[in-house]
Amino acid sequence: MAEPLADLSKARILVTNDDGIQANGLEVLEEIARSLSDDVWVVAPEQEQSGAAHSLTLRHPLRIREHTPRRFSVDGTPTDSVLMAIGHLLQDRRPDLLLSGVNRGANLGEDVTYSGTVAAAMEGALLGVRSMALSLAVAGNAAARWQTPQQLAPDMIRRLAAVQLDANILININFPDADPDDVQSAQVARLGRRKLGEQLEQRIDPRGVPYYWIGPMREEAGDEPDTDLAAVFTNAIAVTPVHLDLTHHPAIAALRQALE
C-alpha cells in the first residue's frame, strides 16, 4: 500500500517526461513541482521519445548529462530515465513522488499502452514510488494552453497525493484543451477507446522505394459515458487510476478448465 503524502512541502519530487529535456511541458511541470516542494529533481530523456512506451535500452550503454544542479538528461527512454534517477542519481534518498509530463497531447484510452509519459509513471510505481502522469489535450498544431495545468495541477496533485492507494496504481491525468476558467470539473473516469495507427499512408521516396507513415488516431466524439475521453471532450479534467496488474481475473477459471 502506498502511504499518503499529506505534506508535499517535505517531499522529494522527481520530474520526468517523454518529450525530452527541452520540452515546454517539462518546464511547466518543473514549475508545478517547485510550487509544491523545494526538493525537485529533473531527469528526462535527451531526445523526444513519444511512443516509446515502457521500453528499456539494453543494447548500448546509457549516458547522463548534468545541465544544472538537480537537472539531468539521459540518452535513453523515459523508463531508462526513471531507472537512472531512482537507482543512481537519487540512491541516497528515493523520491516520494514522481510526476511525468506535462505531455503535449492527450494520453487517453489505449494511449496509455503507447505513451512514454505514462510508462515513466509506470516505472515509478513498479519501483514503489507514488506516480502521476500529466497530459494536456492539444488540437493539432494549435498553441498549447500550458496555463491550464500550470494553474490547476498543484492543488489537484496535493489532493491526489493524500489518498491512500494500492502500490501498483499510477494516476493518469488529462487536462482538456481549454482555458483554466473554462474547465468544468475534475472527473474520475475509466479508460475509453480510441485506436492509434489504424491509418497507414504510403509514399514514394526519390529512388522510387515506398515508405510509410502511421496515421493519426481516429477522431472521437467522446460520447461513451464515464470515460476519460468523455471527460476531456466536455472540458473536464480526466483522472484515471491505472493498475499495473494486467491480468483479466474473470477469465482465469475458464482457462484453467480448458487446460485440465
N, C-alpha and C positions, 0 to 999 in steps of 0.2 A: 504494500500500500504506500503510495506517495504522500508523504506528510504535507499538510497545508503550509503555505508560506504566508503567514499573517502580516509580516512586516518586511516588505521588499527593500526598505532602505538599508538593511543589513545584508542583503543577498548579493552573491556573486552572479552576474548575468553574462552568459555567453551569447554573442550575436553572430549569426551567420546567414548565408543565403545561397542561391544558385545562379544569380545574375552576375556575380563577380564582385571583386573588391571595389571597383569603381562605380558600381551601380547607385543611382539616385535613391532607390528604395532602401539600400543598406544604410546610407547616410541618414535617411528618415528614421529607420529602426534604431540606429545608434542614438539619435536624439531622444527617441521614446524611452530607450533603456536608461539613458542618463537622467531622465526625469524621475526614474524610479529608484536608482541606486548610483553611488559613486564608484562602485567596483564593477566596471563594464569592460569586457574583453571582446574584441572583434577578430574572428578567424574565418576567412571566407575564401572561396576559390579564386585563383589568379585570373582566370578567364570565365566567360559565361558558360554555364553548364546546364542550361534549360533542357529538360527532358532526360537528364542523366539518371533519374530515378534513384534507386538505392544501390548504385554501383560502386565498386571498390577498384582502386588501382593496384593491380597485382603483378604486372609485367615490367614495371620500371620503378626506380626509387622516387620518393617524394621529396620535394624541397620546400622549405619555409622561408618566406622573406618578411622581415620586420619593416613596416612602413613608418610607424611612430610607436612610442611605448603603448603596449596593450593592443596594437593593431597589426595583424599579420595576414598574409595571403599564402595559400598552399597551391602548388601546381597540380591539382587533382580535382576530385569530385566534391560535392557537398558532404557526402559521407566521409571521405578522406579528411576533410577539414575538421569535422566534429571529432573524429578519432584522434587527429593530431592535437587538437585543442585539449581534450579531456585526458588523453593518455600521455601527453608530453608537456605542452605549454602550461597547463593548469594542474599538473600532477601533485603540486604541493597542497592545493585545495580545489576540489572539484566544484564546478558551477552548481548553484542551487536552481537556476532557471536557464533554459535555452530558448531563445527567440530566433526564428528563421524567417527571413523576408526583408523588407516588405516586397513581395513579388510583384512585378509589373505585369498584371494579368491575373485573372481569377484561377483558383485551383479548386474546381467544383466537380462533384460526381467522380467519374473514373479518372479524372486528372490526378487524383492522389496516387495512383499507381505509376504514373509517368514523372511526376513532379520532383525535381531535386530539392525544392523548398520544403515539401512535406517529408522527403526522405531524410533530410538533415534532422528534422524533428523526430522522425522515427528512430534514427540512430541515437539521439539523445535519450529517448525513452528506453531503448534497449539497454543503455548504459546506466539506467536508474536515475536520470535527471528529468525533472518536470519540464515538458517541452511544448512549445506552441509554434505553429506555422501561421504566418500572416500574409495575405494576398489582397491586392486591390484590383477589382474589375476595371479594365480599361477598354473602351470601344475602339478597336482598330488602332490607327496611328494618332488618335486624339491625345491631347495633353493629359497626363495623369494628375488626378486630384490628390496629390500627396497630403494636402492639408486635412483630408478626411481621417486617415489613420493617425496622422500626427496629433489631431485634437481628441479623437475618440478612443484610441488604443490604450493610453496609460491607465485610465480608470477601469477599462474592461480587463486588462491584464491583472491589475490588483485584485479585482473581484474573482476572476477565474483561478488565480494562484492560491487563493484562500480556501478553495474547495478541496476536500479530501477525495482522491481518485485512486483507482487501481493503478499500480506502477506501469502497466503495459498500455496505458492510454495516452495519446497525444491529443492536443486540441487544435483543430483546423479552423481558422478564422478568415472569412472573406468579407471585405468591405465593398459596398456597391459603388458603381460609377456615378456618384452624386456628391454634391457639396455637403459639408457636415450638417448644416441646418435642415437639409432635405432628407437626412437619414431617418427612417421611421422608427426603428427599434432594433433590438438585437434578438434574434430568434435561434433557439437551439433546434437544429434540424438534422435529419438523416441525409446521407449522400443521395443525390439524384443520379440521372443517367444522361450522359452525352459523350458520344464516342469520338475520340480523336483519330484521324488517319483514315477515315472512310473514303476520302477522295485522294486519288493519285493522279498527278499531272505529268505527262510525258513531254519532254522537249528534246531537241536535237542539238548537239554541240557542233562547233565549226568543222569538226572532222567527220560529221555525219553519224556519230555514235549517239544512241539515245541515252538520256539520263532522266531522273525522276525527282519530283518534289512531293513530299507528303503534304496533302492539302490541309486546309483549316478544319477545325471541328465543326460539326453541323450546328446550325443555329437552333436555339432552344426557346420556346415560348415561356418556359418556367411555370407551367400551369399544373404540374404534378404537386399536390399539396404536401406540406410538411417536409420539403426537401431544401437543401442548400441553394439549389437553382431558383426555386420559387421565392425564397427569402431575398436573394440578391436582386432578382427581377423586380421585386416590389420595393426596392431601395431600403431593405433591411440588412443588417449585418448577420451573416450566417455563422453560427458557432456549432461545430460538429465534433463530437468525441470520436476518435478513430482508435479502434482496438487492434493491437498487433497480432492477436491470435486470429489467423485467417481460417481456422477450422470451421467447417459448417457442421456443427454438432448434431443437428437433427438427422443428418444423413449417415451418421456413424452406425446406427443399429442396422439399417437396411444393407449397408455394405458388408458389415460383419456376417449378416445372414447369408448374403450372396456368396461369401467365401468359405462358409462352413463345409 
